[in-house]
Amino acid sequence: MTQRGVLSRIASGIILAWGWKRALIAFLAGAASSLAMAPFNAWPVLFITFPVVVWLIDGSAAGKRRGVPAAAMAGWWFGFGYFVPGLYWIGYAFLVDADTFAWLLPFAICGLPAYLALFTALGFALARLLWRPDSLRILSLAVGLTIGEWLRGHLLTGFPWNAFGYALTEPLALAQSISLIGIWGLTLPTVAISASPAVLIDDGSAKRRWTAPTIALGVLAAMAVYGGIRLDLSPTRLVDNVRLRIMQPDLPQDARFNYSAKAEVMQKYLSLSDRSTGPKSTGVRDVSLLIWPESAFPFFLSREPDAMAQIADLLPKGTVLLTGAVRPPELPPGRRITRAYNSIYAIDHDGSILSVYDKLHLVPFGEFLPYQNLMERIGFVQLTKVQGGFLSGVTRHNLELPNAPPALPLICYEAIFPDEIKIDGARPGWILNLTNDGWFGISSGPYQHLQQARMRAIEQGLPLVRAANTGVSAVIDPVGRIVAKLGLGVEGVLDSGLPAPVSPTVYARVGELPAAVLVALVMMLVLLRKRPSGS
């Protein structure tokens, strides 16, 4: 039997599958697709799994209502299979305080993937509505999934984690296309390229069958060439007279929210920040910016004069501390503090607070509960146990610094939202991302988080500096090169210069417009081709 014959036989088995066999095929294809994401980055697996998707939707034609419900159900199972192994690490957060939250672990591991899979189901359903019996059906799939992924990234506060477009962000040359079309624009060619082998089973001449895969490989090659040229033309340059030191304490998550650990936490931060890293190192004395991670203290920093005094004693003149901290709101004297902001402070060498940023995009179920008052009345509490939930900031703004370019602050998972990196006024010189991935242990989650934050640097043409409690802390240049990093689960300090930005990218100038135009053009191409009767 020829290779095409073997492939046709496999495809026929998938197309004709029904019931639990069809659900299992979709689930396993989704699970295998998760290997395309960090830390594995095995994106060629999509050349196997996305043809399976095409054949599943081909097989939906036997269902009712033009096969749309059957396609949606296959999409849900594919999405569920994709998100369970891709997001298993969220379960670690429910073990930090196991006595309170462990019972929710199965709901977290299965509930969130079940919800996110609804968007994949929608993408499959849209694809089926646009479906054609020829090679253009891979474009129908690309359009449907791109729209579904965009909706996943925006509805109900959004959660665009592991969008399919991230599969083509490693190697770094392929990722450069994100500077033109963003992650949503990259999702469309990622799906179309990966699904293209499905048409090799179609009827017609060999030349016709190979047209779509050949075009797909040509697009992939063009992306690689463009990326290679962009990398070659953008060597890493450093800002003059700016030295960074990132402190990664690797503290257990439970210690960080225990007030009795105040003295221990402060002593660790202070001694680690001033650690010598070599014969030429003078500790914090030759540092322009000392950077500590998100929510660094188990207390309100600005309400603890002794802690502020210790920081002032640590910082030499000319050094500024950038640190995460929980900030209390301004309240009348004597009024009890029940809610707070998740913030970043810029603190000068004399202990004065130069600037503050309050987190805008809070984490559902982590920093607030949907329908907060109702959920609390029936006994639920978010993981951070802040009664009433965290307060949201008002606006995103640059942190103005006396000894470095202004920084655009992002706290934790704010870095996964590409269209939120917008401010009024002057362009920042770099992106500052403080996070605490200690909630998620030694798992794939922190690596995925780093990869997605890294793409914000490429999209904007801005360097990104990331400080994480347990790692991975990193300094990333504006085309995505990792200049320096501290690994996951490592205690230490990371010294580096600050990379200089490049000119604003196309994405930085016009945002999602190129992606929207690309999706619209591809949809028009599919719709304007006359649909044969009976398709």
HELIX and SHEET records of a PDB file:
HELIX    1   1 GLN A    3  LEU A   16  1                                  14    
HELIX    2   2 TRP A   20  SER A   33  1                                  14    
HELIX    3   3 SER A   34  ALA A   36  5                                   3    
HELIX    4   4 TRP A   43  VAL A   45  5                                   3    
HELIX    5   5 LEU A   46  GLY A   59  1                                  14    
HELIX    6   6 SER A   60  ALA A   62  5                                   3    
HELIX    7   7 ARG A   65  GLY A   67  5                                   3    
HELIX    8   8 VAL A   68  GLY A   86  1                                  19    
HELIX    9   9 TYR A   88  LEU A   95  5                                   8    
HELIX   10  10 ALA A   98  PHE A  101  1                                   4    
HELIX   11  11 ALA A  102  LEU A  104  5                                   3    
HELIX   12  12 LEU A  105  LEU A  129  1                                  25    
HELIX   13  13 ARG A  137  ARG A  152  1                                  16    
HELIX   14  14 LEU A  155  THR A  157  5                                   3    
HELIX   15  15 PHE A  164  THR A  169  5                                   6    
HELIX   16  16 LEU A  172  ALA A  175  1                                   4    
HELIX   17  17 ILE A  178  ALA A  195  1                                  18    
HELIX   18  18 SER A  196  ILE A  201  5                                   6    
HELIX   19  19 ALA A  206  LEU A  233  1                                  28    
HELIX   20  20 GLN A  253  PHE A  257  5                                   5    
HELIX   21  21 TYR A  259  ALA A  261  5                                   3    
HELIX   22  22 LYS A  262  SER A  273  1                                  12    
HELIX   23  23 GLY A  283  ASP A  286  5                                   4    
HELIX   24  24 LEU A  301  ARG A  303  5                                   3    
HELIX   25  25 PRO A  305  LEU A  314  1                                  10    
HELIX   26  26 GLN A  372  ARG A  377  1                                   6    
HELIX   27  27 CYS A  412  ILE A  416  5                                   5    
HELIX   28  28 PRO A  418  GLU A  420  5                                   3    
HELIX   29  29 ASP A  437  PHE A  440  5                                   4    
HELIX   30  30 GLY A  445  GLN A  460  1                                  16    
HELIX   31  31 VAL A  506  VAL A  510  1                                   5    
HELIX   32  32 LEU A  513  LEU A  528  1                                  16    
SHEET    1   A 6 ILE A 353  ASP A 358  0                                        
SHEET    2   A 6 TYR A 341  ILE A 347 -1                                        
SHEET    3   A 6 VAL A 320  ARG A 327 -1                                        
SHEET    4   A 6 LEU A 289  ILE A 291  1                                        
SHEET    5   A 6 LEU A 238  GLN A 248  1                                        
SHEET    6   A 6 GLY A 492  PRO A 499 -1                                        
SHEET    1   B 5 ALA A 407  ILE A 411  0                                        
SHEET    2   B 5 TRP A 430  THR A 435  1                                        
SHEET    3   B 5 LEU A 464  ALA A 468  1                                        
SHEET    4   B 5 SER A 473  ILE A 476 -1                                        
SHEET    5   B 5 ILE A 482  LEU A 486 -1                                        
END                                                                             
